[in-house]
């Protein structure tokens, strides 16, 4: 155990507590940067102390950062704000939006990833579970189906006149992301979230729920005092809340925010020079 890791945990804890005080007591509507920074310092050091290794080397950190950044642009800015108008950042200026995508979204992804991987280690689920070729092809087929259904669902829901079409189309967007990330990973390596879930369904379900709802509460509750981000009324059951947090945001939205960063990490780590070259050659041959 290095002194630097202990120092990081202490600093992270102080920053995290400060962010809560600023949001809850002083109603500071830029608390979220400090909250993420504090949690990242704590989780990064805890992971190194408990597992005695780094989760991400410099290359994988950079690759994962790029994937998280792109998801912020497409999932938040383009689809969440402009297409579906499900939420907004009412007090943000241009510089705040730039900061949102270069820091907040990537480090939010790291916080979710480190929480997930730390629990995996504690529950002895940290192994790479290679699967047989037949099983791998089955998972790839399922992933393709999810991607196709998701894309069709986005299109049909957006052109329809149904109630809550924005909420439904974003659900299909998440399904599309899940399918594409899974399919991409399985074309590079012969394991992913499917193989881990099949081997340990109860433990994996528990981890997903624990990451989703603990992190969801830690992120959403302080925001109810300042509304750094604001959910609009185009959510179904938007008047049903738990501690002023919309129940669908907490119990559905954060499920996606637990699983998607994990799958992005899987894909980013799977992308090596040789694997990517083989993958591109396979796409050309098809």
N, C-alpha and C positions, 0 to 999 in steps of 0.2 A: 504494500500500500504506500503510494507516494504522497509526500506532503502536499504536492501541487493538486492532487485530486481532492484531498480534504479541504484545501483552501477554496477550490472551485465549488465544492458542495456548500461551504459556508457562505461564499459570495452569492451563489445561486439562490440559496434560501433567503438571504437578506433582500436580494433583488425581487424575488417572487413575492415575499411578504409586502415589500414596498409597493409593488404594483397593485396588490389587493387593497392596501390602505388608500392609495391614490384614487382608485376607482370607487370604492365603497364609501369612504369618508369624505374625500375631497372632490369626487365626481370629475376626475381628470379623464377626458375622453381620448387620451393617447396611451392608456395604461397597457395596451396589449403587447407592444414591443417589449416592455420590461417583463411582463408575465412570461412570454416565450423565451426570452433570454435567460431568465432565472431557471425555468424548467429545463432548458437545454443544458445549462451548466451542471445542474443536479443530476440529470439522467445520464449524460455523457460520462461523468465521473463515477457514478454508481455502477454503470455498465462495466467500466474498466476495472473497478475494484472487485466486483462480484465474479465476472467471467475471466479476469486477468488477461484481457486482450481488447484490441480496438475493434469496434464494429465496422468502421469504414476507413480504408486507407485513403490517401489523397486523391487517387484517381476515381475510386468509387464514390467518394464524397462529392467530387465535381460532377460526375455523371448523374448522381441522384439529385444534386442541386438543380441541374438543367431540367430534369424531368419534373421536379416540383415547381420550378419557375414556369414551365410551359403549361402545367395544369392550372396554375394560378391565372395565367392569361386566358386560356380557353375556357376553363371551368368556371372561373369567377367573373372576370371582366366581360368576356364575350357572351357566354351563355347565361350566367347567373344574373348579371346586371343589365345588359343591353337586350338580350333576346327574351328571356323569361321575366325579367324585372322582379325577381323574387326577393331581393334584398338590395340595400344601398349603404353607402358610407356618408351620412348626411353632412358631416363637418369636414370632409376631406378636400384638400386642394390638390393640384397636380403633383406637387412634390410628395404629398402623402400617398397618392396612388403609386408613384414610382417606388417609394419605400415599401408599400404593400407587397409588390411583386418581386422585388429584389431581395427582401429580407423576411417579411412576415410569412408569406406563403412557403418559401423553402424551409425556414426554421420551424414553422408549424408542422410541416411534414416530418422533419427530423424528430420533433418531440413525440409525435405519434409513433414513428418507427422505433425509436429507442424504448418507449414504453412497451410496445409489442414484443420486441426482441428480448428485452429484459425478462418479461413474464415467460416467454418461450424457454429461456434458459432455466428459470426457476422451476418450470414444469417439465423440464427435460425433453423439450420438443425442438431443440436447436439443430437437429441433424438434417442433412440433405437426403431426402427420401427419393432415390432413383426408382423409376417405375419401368415395367416391361414395355416393349414397343407397342403392343396392342392396347395397353392401358393409356399410354401416352397419346395414341391416335384417337382414342375415345375422348380424352380430355380436350384435345384440339378441336374435335368435332363439336363438342358441347360449347366450347369457347366461340367458335364460328357462329353457331346458332344464336348464342346470346348477343353477339355483335350485330347480326342481321336483324334480329327482333328489336334490339335497342334502336338501331337506325330507323327502321320502319316506324317504330313507336314515336320517336321524336318527330318525324315528318307528319304522321297522321294526327298526332295530338296538337301540333302547332297550327295545322290548317283547319282543325275542327272548331266547333262552337261549344264544346263541352265545358262544364264548370271546372275551374281549377286546372285548366289545360297547361298552364305554365309549370305548376307543381308536378303534374303527370309527365310532361316532357322532360323535366329535369331528372325524374326517376329513370326514364329511359336513357337519358344521357349517362347516368351512373352505370346502368346495365351495359351500355356500349363500351364504356371505359373498362369495366370489369372483363368483358369478353375480349377486347383487343389486347389488354395487358396480359391476360392469361394466355391467349393464342401466341403472342409475340414471345413470351417467356418459354413456352413449350416447344417452340421452333428452334430455340437456342440451347436449352438444357432440358433433360427429361424428368423434371420435377417442378412443382410449384405449389401454390396454396391448396390445390385440389388433393395432391398426394398427401400433404400433411394433415388435411382435414379428414381424409379417409382413414388414416392410421390412428388418429387421436380425436374422434369427433366431439366427445364430451369436453375434454380439456381445451380443445381449440375453440369450441363455442363459448366456453367460460372466459377464455382470454379475450375474444372479440368483444363480448358484452362488458367485461371489466374495463378494457381500454376505452370503449365507446362512451360509457356512462360516467366513469370517473373523470376522464378528460373533458367530456362534454360539459359536465357540471362546472369544472374548474375554469373552463373558457367562457361559458355562457352566463353563469351567475353574476360575476362582477360586471359584465356588460349591461346587465339590466339596470344598473345604477347610472350609466352614462350613455349607452347606445352608441358606442363607437361604430358598430354596424347595426342596421335596423332591418328586421324582417317585415315584409309588407303583408297586406291582408289577403293575398291570393294563395295562401295556404289553407287547406281544409282544416276545420276545427281550430282555427287560429285563436279563438277565445278560450280554449282549454289550455291552461298553463300549470306548471309546477314551479313554484318559487319565481313566478313571472317569466319562466322560460316556456316557449311554445312546446307542447309535448311531442309534436311530430318532428320538430327540429332536434330535440334531445334524443328521442327514441328511434328515429329513422335516419335523420341527417347524419348523426355522429356514428352510426354504423358504417356508412360509406366512408366517413373521414377516418375511421380506424383501419378499414381493409384496403382502400385505394392506395394510401402511401406505402403500405407494406408490399402491395403488388408492384408499385412503381420501383421500389427498391429491388425486388426480385428481377425485374426486367433490366434495370440499370446495371446490376452486378453481372447479369447473364451476358450483357453486350460486351464481348471482347473482340479484338480485331479479327481473330480467326472465325469465331462464331458468327459475327456479323457478315463476314465475307461469304460463308456458306449459306447463310440465310438469304442474302441478296441473290446468290446464284440460284437458289431453290425457287425464289419468286420469279426470276426470269424464265426458268424452265417450265414453270406452271403457266 
